[in-house]
Structures are given as C-alpha cells and as structure tokens.
Amino acid sequence: QQRSTPMKETKRARTRTTPSSGASTPAASSSSSSASASASSSIDGSSSSSTATAGNDMQVPRMVRALAFAQARMTEVRQFEQATAGDSTRSGLRAFQTLPRHLRRRAMSHNTRMIPRRLRQRAEYEMAKSASTSKDKGGPAIAKKPHRRFKRRPKYMLRDYVRRQQQFTWLETHVWSAKRMHMDNMWGYKLAVTPTDKSWKSAYKASRVQATIYDMSYYGVLELVGGVQAICQALVTLTPPPGQCAQHRLQQSSFGARRYVEGCLFGETVLYTPNQYPRGCLAPVRFLWQPQGAPTVGDASDDSSASASLSDPSSSSSSSSSSSSSSSSSSTLSTPSWTQSSTTRRLWIWVHPAAFASVETAIQQQLEAAEDRSIHLNSLQDRLVRFRLFGARANEVIHRTLKLHASLESTDTGELWNRMRSLRTPSSLPIGTVLAFDLSDPRIDLRTVHAHTDSDSFIPLSDVSQRETLSNSTIWDSSAREQLLMRAPDHIINRKRPELLMMQLTGECLDDEQAHDTGIVPTMDQSDDTLETSAASITASTSSGLSGQSILQPIPMLLFANHPRPSVSFQGFNGGWDVVLPGGWAMPFWTSLVRAGARAIGLREHNHHLMEGDELVFPDHYPDTAAYQELMLKTASEAEAKHQRKPPAKRVNYRKLGIASPFSPPLLELAATKHQPSSDLSSVNTAQLVVDRCAHLTPSALPPLQSPSCAHHLVPVVVRMADRGEPLPNALICAAPTSSHEGRGRSEQIPWSRTNNLPIVGYVLSGGFSYSRANGAGIGFCQRGALSLLLLQAQSAVSHHPRQIRVFVRNINSNLYRDATVQTI
C-alpha cells in the first residue's frame, strides 16, 4: 500500500493536467484548466501538458492534430502555393520553359507540335502574340535586324544621316568633327564644343605658334537686293544714331558709310529694335556690300529694272541723278552722295543663329514700312561656308595648301596673291579688308608649299583699298553657287588625279568627249545615284555653258582680315582670316587646311580666344538681348541641378557666404542699385537692361553726376587679377575701400564677413586663366554710375587720369576679396 500510493498520486496528477477527448473533469483546479485552455487556444486542435516549473510559465504543446492545424492554416498555405508556383500566364517564362529540363526539346521554341498537348494551346497563343515568322500561323513577319556590314553602306548611311538631321541641322564638317570632338545641340545645330584629345592650353599654343581653325558656318546670311539708298534708309532705324560712338572703333559702323558701300571693306555693328536705341538690342552683325561693277547674273529675286541696271551701268547713272534728288528731298534723312545710285546692289548680313529669326523679322518689318518696295530680302542660311583661322601662321597655312587658279596668275589678283605669301599676319592690311580669289580644287593638288614669311613686309593701302576689282567675285551669283554644288565625287578625283593635275598645271581644259570618257561629266545611261554624286549634270552644263570644264572651273573665295585689339599682349594672337566659300565645298577645304597645319578647335576654345583678345562673345556677353536670357535660363537650370545632386555636406553653402544669386548674375538688381547719393533713379525705367557699348574710361565719357538717367546703364569691362586667383562666372566685382587708393603696393586680400561687406558694382560673366597675361582675367559688366564714382576717387588719389580702376573680386565659392583692376572695352 505504501508503494502504490505515489503511483496513484502521479496518475491522478496526469489525469488533471491532460484533458480527455470528451468533457473535462470537474475536479481540475482553476489554475490548471486556465493554463490548459490557453495552450489549446494557442494552437488549434492541439493538446498540451503543463511542464511549468517554478518561475517559468512557458507552455509547450505535447501533440498537434494535423487536420485541425491544416484547416486553420488553409489560407496561408494557399497564398504560399501561389507565391512559389506563380501564375504561368503572368510569368516571364514561355510555355516550353515551364517543362522540366529533361522534357525540353530544341525545336519547341518555333514548333508547337513538340510541346505536350496540355501546353500546346498556350504556346500557339504566345507565338501569335509575338508575331512569329512562321507562315502557317499567319502572324506578321518581323523585320530582321540589318547586319553592321549593311549599315556601313553609303546608301544606308546617307539615309540615316538625313533621318538624324530632322531636329538639329548638321554642318558639312559634322561627320569629321563628331569623330574628334564633343558635340552638343545648340541654336538648332549640332556643334562641336571641344576636342576630345587635348585641353585649352594646347589650343593656345597652337594659335601662338601655328594656327587654329574653327567652323562658323552656322552663322546665317541675310541678303538684301535693291538700291543702296533705299536699303540704307530702310535700315537706318536699326543701328545706333550717328555720333553715339564717336570715340569707339565702330564709329562708322553704319550700313551707309562710304568706306563700306564701296565693297572693299566689311563692317560690324549692333542692331536694335527699330527706334528703341539704346534699348531692345537684337544682335551684333557683320555686313558686306557687293563691290561696284562686280560681274553678276540676275537672280530670280531681282526685278527687270534691276537686271537692266546691272547690264548697263552707264545708262542708269544718268537717270539715277533725278531719282536720287527727288527721293532725297522728300526724305527727312540726309543721304550721302555715294549712296544716290539706282544700281542694284546686294548686301550680305551675317547673323548668329540665336538671333537670326528676330533680325530677319525686324528687317522684314522695316522693308514693308519703307516707301521703296523694290527691295528683296533673301535668306542664305546654310548656303555659305565660313571658316575662321586664328594664329600667327594663319596666312601661311592658307598659302601652303590653297592654289590660285591658273587663269589668274598673270593678273593683278595673282600679283597680290604672290605678295601675300610673305605676310606673317593681316595686320599690315587695312582694318576690315576683303579680298576675293578664285582657287583651284584643293583635292587635285595635295602638295603643300612652304611659304616664306617676312615680318617687315607691308602691303600699302593704295594696293588694296583703291582696287575695287580685288573684292569682286562670282560668289555673289546664286546660279554660279548652285552650279558649284554639283562637283565631282572624291573617288573620281583620286583615280584621275595625275591627268587632272597635268591639265591644271598646263592650263588645258577638258572637252565634252574627254569629260565623258574620264567619267567626270555623267552620261545619259548612268544611274540616278551616279547623277546625284557626279561633278556636273547635263542640265547644269548646258545652261551655264561650262560642260566639260566644270571640273577645272575656279572656286570663289572671300578673305576677311581680322585684326587683334591693341590690348592684346603680343601681335598676331587674335588676328587671322575668315574664309567664306560657296556651300558644298566645306570638306575639301577643311581637310586641306587641317593637313597644312591648322588645329581644329571647338566653341569653347573659340570663345576663349575672343576672351584673350578682349572681345565680346554673343550671346554670352550681351545681357540686354533675348538670346542671352534664353541661354542664361538654360545655364542656370543646369548649374542648379548639378548643385542639388550633391549631398548637403559636399556642396557650397551660398547662404553662409552671402551669395544671393549663385547661378546667374542679378544684373537687373545691379542696374537699380543707387551708388551716388545725388542721383535719382525714380524716374528711370530699370525694368529693362541698357548696355552702353560706346563708353570709355575718360571723364568726358563717364560723367559722374551730370546725367543721372545714364547712371543705371551697364558698361562692359575687362577684369584682370593683380596677383592670384581667377574670376569665375557670376563673381562679384566690389568697390575698393577708400584707404586702398592711397599708395598702392602689393596686392591685398580682404576676408569677407557680414560686417565687412564691400558694395557690389558689377558681376563677372565669364572668366578663367589667361595664358597671354599669365594671370586670371575675365569679362564682366559694371554699373556706369558706380564706375564713374570709382574713377573720380582713383583720379583724386593718384593726381592723374588712370587707365584702370582698382576693384576687389570675390568668387561665389570663396570668402576672400582679391585685388583686381577693371578697364572698359
């Protein structure tokens, strides 16, 4: 009995803790029943035993009922099956790819009969949906991707080039430049920005020692055809009034100036909205008049009277006196005597593409409002080629590779061409000189001739400016330009180069039979593709009368002499030539000039060249134009997006540095700033920028207090650092303290603080390191009133008129004011 008692007690304890299949025993304690209920509720359909010890309330189940457990987790199991198996219709697998690998066959991707029956319907649907090439399924055939060998065919490449030019126009040198430069979409063109091989320093060395070449063919040309007097009267309201630039180098930059009407010199001016000078600036332009007595052929735009005057100039001179006198008496503007001629002349105006549409609209409105309706306006955009040659040996590069036509060697033009070989720079020629030459095809003679230069050589003024025939050229004739478009392809020139070179040297010409035999002039049985790429078509040769001589006909070229500013530290850096050619001849001359030693540069290097020569760049340095506003919005948005992409700890905190506008210069706020106590700007309209481009650093040109209406005008200046530092874009130009004008010694650096904040007088638009000056330099704009005040302070400190004004420059990412000087352009 004593031994059975513990066993009975253990059995009773197990009976209390373990519930039976029926109802629970009423003898169970409340604590045991509650623990058993909680354990059974935690796991559905499971039974557990209480194995809790002292201090541990964990309940561990002893058994699980599978049916009840699966029924409680039925929803979770169903979701798990869908997640692991996936919907076969929405998965990325084809029907045959769902099979095990040992059941897959190679032909299942295109033959549905190899697929099991249960998946065959789905496979047929997938093949029809993906437009299979199987004809028995009736789906559309997929075009096979062409092979690269086929893509490199000329026909395919030409068709692809035309397709890619639908949005942005390509220059003729685009394919050559795209292989060697970074390209960008600008002003509707695909332009070369910078070379991929070297930096700006190599381009600077090339321009100082050799020469650089830049393609400016994106500049558009507007042609006005009519009488000289009528054209001048129609355009007189677009240019600054006479006498506004009396001390500026563009003092005679009006369309009716005598030195330009003769056609021997080109002119430069700035166009404004009609009758809104000095507001409403449009763009700077370069213009050239057709020389008097130039041989031309009447275009379709010319009327019958114009053609008659061109054919007989002497007969029209007598009738022009009466018409000019009557028109001059009725007009309120006084017209010079050299413009009073009824002879039809042409005026070419080169305009930047950013302002081409606005300038064309302004000129068209003036022509519609003019009394003389015989003036025609034609657009020659993308019909002329223009190259710019910089550097000390730009003249030598031209004469090393380009050959004068054999028919002009014994004329005055040939004599001038030979004399120009000894020139080092065009500085010995008059400013704005235009020379015309007829050249041979540069693809025929690939030899380079060394041109001996002489620094002491000089061509007198009488040899150039008084010979009007030296600027005459057939490039003014539209029919001659169209005929030159149909030139011989390169492969024919390469095959027949020895024969053509011998004919060119001996002065012989090809007759019709020889031209057809050599393949230069196409025959009637040639294909259409050959006719498009041949040198001359049958229609063009019969209408012009050139026939077989088209391969050896002269190619007209105009040379514009570019002179450097006197502020350039050495001669010849910014000087050079502008080469103007008819359209379609860019690549033959471009490759010839590059082969002769000219280094090709992009837009960035070209703008840096102009900055080295203290020249303004359009539209970067014309803040009063619509083109500048459009460019600044694009530049500011890109700079701000680049700034925001950096984390806050890695970008400049402009608010701490006190920079209100870090991405664009606030020139409107600068113009409205009141620097002079006695000036009153309340009656002045400062909502529109006004730039004074004719101001000089003289007391008469910058009156400090006498003209408060001009105090808010902006003046372009050149910023030059005194010692260290570079003026970056959007840098602040601040006035120097009064104490700094007393005895200037070494350059100073003043730390910026909110208590030490110098007054802002201007902003830098572009800048960097100048290799010609060996320090930092840039171009900016200052307020005229503040500049006048600084000029008076500097003049009183040094007791004489200073050529430069001392200022302090602070970049937007720095807290130091660095010593610098400014000088008006």
TABEL-V465337 format. One record per pair of residues at least 24 apart in sequence whose C-alpha atoms are under 7 Angstrom apart, sorted by the first residue. I is the first residue (numbers start at 0). GAP is how many residues later the second one is. Records with the same first field share a line. If there is no record, write none. Layout:
I=GAP  GAP
This chain:
16=32  33
17=31
43=24  25
44=24
94=24  27  28
170=46
171=414  415
172=413  414
186=166  167
191=410  411
192=409  410  411
193=407  408  409  410  411
194=406  407
199=405
205=393
206=183  184  185  366
207=183  184  365
208=183
209=181  182  183  388
210=178  179  180  181  182  183  387  388
211=177  178  179  386  387  388  389
212=174  175  176  177  385  386  387  388
213=173  174  175  386  387  388
214=171  172  173
215=170  171  172
216=167  168  169  170
217=135  164
218=131  132  133  134
219=130  131  132  133  136  160  161  162
220=127  128  129  130  158  159  160
221=126  127  128  156  157  158
222=123  124  125  126  154  155  156  157
223=122  123  124  151  152  153  154
224=119  120  121  122  150  151  152
225=118  119  120  148  149  150
226=114  115  116  117  118
227=111  113  117
228=110  111  112
229=142
231=24
233=132  133  136
236=37  38
237=33  34  35  36
238=31  32  33
239=37
244=449
247=446
257=80
259=29
260=28
261=29  30
262=25  26  27  28  29
263=27  169  170  201  204  207
264=167  168  169
265=166  167  168
266=165
272=89
277=412
278=411
280=343  344
281=73  77  343
282=72
284=64  65  66
285=63  64
286=60  61  62  63
287=59  60  61
288=57  58  59
289=55  56  57
290=177  180  181
293=178  179
294=179
295=178  180  181
296=180
298=179
300=75
305=38
308=34  35
309=33  34
312=30
315=26  27
316=24
353=273
354=272
382=199  200
383=196  197  198  199
384=195  196  197  198  201
385=192  193  194  195
386=191  192  193
387=189  190  191
388=187  188  189
389=183  184  185  186
390=181  182  183  184  185
391=32  33  180  181
392=31
393=182
394=28  29  30
395=25  55
396=196  199  200  201
397=195
398=52
399=48  49  50  51  196
400=46  47  48  191  192  195
401=37  40
402=36  37
403=34  35  36
404=33  34  35  149
405=101
412=57
420=30  31  32
421=30  31  32  35
422=30  31  32  34
423=29  30  31
424=147  150  151
425=135  137  149  150
426=136
427=30  31
428=30
429=31
430=132
431=128  129  130
432=127  128
433=37  124  125  126  127
434=35  36  123  124  125
435=34  35  36  37  121  122  123
436=119  120  121
437=116  117  118  119
438=115  116  117
439=114  115
440=114
441=146  147  150
442=145
443=49  53  56  57
444=56
447=148
472=83
473=82
474=81  107
480=101
482=57
484=98  99
485=48  49  50
486=47  48  49
487=32  45  46  47  48  63
488=44  45  46
508=40
509=38  39
510=37  38
511=35  36
514=33
520=27
555=25
556=24
563=49
564=48
567=45
568=203
573=35  39
611=158  160
613=104
620=144
623=65  66  67
631=32
635=27  28
638=24
651=161
656=158
658=153
661=68  150
663=66
664=65  98
669=92  113
670=41  42  43  112
671=40
674=110  111
675=109
678=26  29
679=28
683=25
689=24
690=24
695=128
696=106  127
701=86
702=85
703=81  84  85
710=73  74
711=71  72  73
712=70  71
713=67  68  69  70
714=66  67  68  69
715=64  65  66  108  109
716=62  63  64  65  105  106  107  108
717=60  61  62  104  105  106  107
718=58  59  60  61  101  102  103  104
719=56  57  58  100  101  102
720=54  55  56  98  99  100
721=25  97  98
722=24
724=51
725=42  43  50  51
726=37  40  41  49  50  51  84
727=38  39  40  83
728=35  36  37  38
729=33  34  35  82
730=32  33  78  79  80  81
731=28  30  31  32  77  78  79
732=27  28  29  30  74  75  76  77
733=24  25  26  27  28  73  74  75
734=24  25  26  72  73
735=70  71  72
740=53  56
741=55
746=72
747=70  71
748=67  68  69  70
749=66  67  68
750=64  65  66
751=63  64  65
760=25
